């Protein structure tokens, strides 16, 4: 069982089952939706989500005339899981998980759309606390 929540803990959930894929998506929609360089999402066609609390606070936005959607807590705005492809695909933002997972990302995708500042980041200093 994998557990997760939003930032304010209003929305909590449990996921049972396996993830099929884990992608870091650099498309412009994911950049806008996350406010950062990429989205980190786990995908499953077989896992089942159980909303422990706050399901009524989950809102979903779908970009018109596309398959792109994202769900979020209407209290704190944190990304939370959503169902896509007519309920056939569970998409789970990796950052919404409270449980540790051993799965590593399969790939960076949509690299042709990545932000211009998202280059050679390995050379940037790494700091363990606020500077």
C-alpha positions as CSV (number, residue, x, y, z in Angstrom):
1,X,0.0,0.0,0.0
2,X,1.3,3.4,-1.0
3,X,0.0,6.5,0.8
4,X,0.0,10.1,-0.2
5,X,-1.5,13.5,0.5
6,X,-1.6,17.2,-0.5
7,X,0.5,19.8,1.3
8,X,-2.2,20.8,3.8
9,X,-3.2,17.1,4.4
10,X,-6.8,17.8,3.5
11,X,-6.6,15.3,0.6
12,X,-5.2,11.9,1.6
13,X,-5.2,8.7,-0.5
14,X,-3.9,5.1,-0.7
15,X,-2.9,3.3,-3.8
16,X,-2.7,-0.4,-4.2
17,X,-1.1,-2.0,-7.2
18,X,1.9,-1.5,-9.4
19,X,3.0,1.5,-11.5
20,X,3.7,0.8,-15.2
21,X,5.8,3.9,-16.0
22,X,7.4,6.9,-14.3
23,X,8.2,9.8,-16.6
24,X,9.7,13.3,-16.1
25,X,7.8,15.3,-18.6
26,X,9.3,18.6,-19.9
27,X,6.3,19.6,-22.1
28,X,5.2,23.2,-21.9
29,X,1.9,22.2,-20.3
30,X,3.6,20.3,-17.5
31,X,5.9,23.3,-17.0
32,X,2.9,25.6,-16.6
33,X,1.0,23.1,-14.4
34,X,4.0,22.6,-12.0
35,X,5.7,25.9,-12.2
36,X,9.0,24.2,-12.7
37,X,11.1,22.4,-15.3
38,X,9.1,19.2,-15.5
39,X,6.4,17.1,-14.0
40,X,7.3,13.8,-12.3
41,X,4.3,11.4,-12.8
42,X,3.8,7.7,-12.2
43,X,1.3,5.9,-14.4
44,X,-0.7,2.8,-13.9
45,X,-3.4,0.9,-15.8
46,X,-4.0,-1.5,-13.0
47,X,-3.4,0.3,-9.7
48,X,-6.5,1.4,-7.6
49,X,-6.8,4.6,-5.7
50,X,-8.8,4.9,-2.5
51,X,-9.4,8.5,-1.3
52,X,-9.0,8.4,2.5
53,X,-10.1,12.0,3.0
54,X,-10.8,15.2,1.0
55,X,-12.0,13.8,-2.3
56,X,-14.6,16.5,-2.4
57,X,-11.8,19.1,-2.3
58,X,-10.1,17.7,-5.5
59,X,-10.6,19.8,-8.6
60,X,-9.5,18.8,-12.1
61,X,-8.5,21.1,-14.9
62,X,-8.4,19.8,-18.5
63,X,-6.7,21.8,-21.2
64,X,-9.5,22.3,-23.8
65,X,-9.3,20.1,-26.9
66,X,-6.5,18.0,-25.4
67,X,-6.0,14.9,-23.2
68,X,-3.9,17.0,-20.8
69,X,-5.4,17.3,-17.3
70,X,-4.2,17.8,-13.8
71,X,-5.9,17.5,-10.4
72,X,-5.2,19.5,-7.3
73,X,-6.4,20.2,-3.8
74,X,-8.7,23.2,-3.9
75,X,-7.4,24.3,-0.4
76,X,-3.6,24.3,-0.9
77,X,-3.2,23.8,-4.7
78,X,-1.0,20.7,-4.5
79,X,-1.1,18.3,-7.3
80,X,-2.9,15.0,-6.5
81,X,-3.7,11.9,-8.6
82,X,-6.2,11.9,-11.3
83,X,-7.8,9.4,-13.7
84,X,-7.3,9.9,-17.4
85,X,-8.3,8.1,-20.7
86,X,-11.8,7.6,-19.5
87,X,-10.7,6.1,-16.1
88,X,-8.3,3.7,-17.7
89,X,-5.1,5.4,-16.5
90,X,-4.2,6.5,-13.0
91,X,-1.7,9.4,-13.1
92,X,0.1,10.1,-9.7
93,X,2.3,13.1,-9.1
94,X,5.4,11.6,-7.5
95,X,5.7,14.5,-5.1
96,X,2.3,13.7,-3.7
97,X,3.5,10.4,-2.2
98,X,4.2,10.1,1.5
99,X,5.5,6.5,1.1
100,X,9.0,5.9,-0.3
101,X,9.0,4.0,-3.6
102,X,11.9,2.1,-5.1
103,X,10.9,2.8,-8.7
104,X,13.1,5.2,-10.7
105,X,12.0,7.3,-13.6
106,X,11.9,5.5,-17.0
107,X,12.8,8.6,-19.0
108,X,12.8,12.3,-19.4
109,X,10.1,13.0,-22.1
110,X,9.2,15.9,-24.3
111,X,12.8,17.2,-24.2
112,X,12.3,19.3,-27.3
113,X,10.0,21.5,-25.2
114,X,12.2,21.8,-22.1
115,X,12.9,25.2,-20.6
116,X,15.9,27.1,-21.9
117,X,17.3,27.4,-18.4
118,X,17.0,23.6,-17.8
119,X,20.4,22.8,-19.1
120,X,23.6,21.5,-17.4
121,X,22.0,21.7,-14.0
122,X,24.4,19.1,-12.6
123,X,27.0,21.8,-12.5
124,X,24.9,24.0,-10.1
125,X,26.0,23.9,-6.5
126,X,24.0,21.7,-4.2
127,X,23.0,23.0,-0.7
128,X,21.3,20.9,2.0
129,X,19.5,23.9,3.6
130,X,18.2,27.3,2.7
131,X,21.0,29.5,1.4
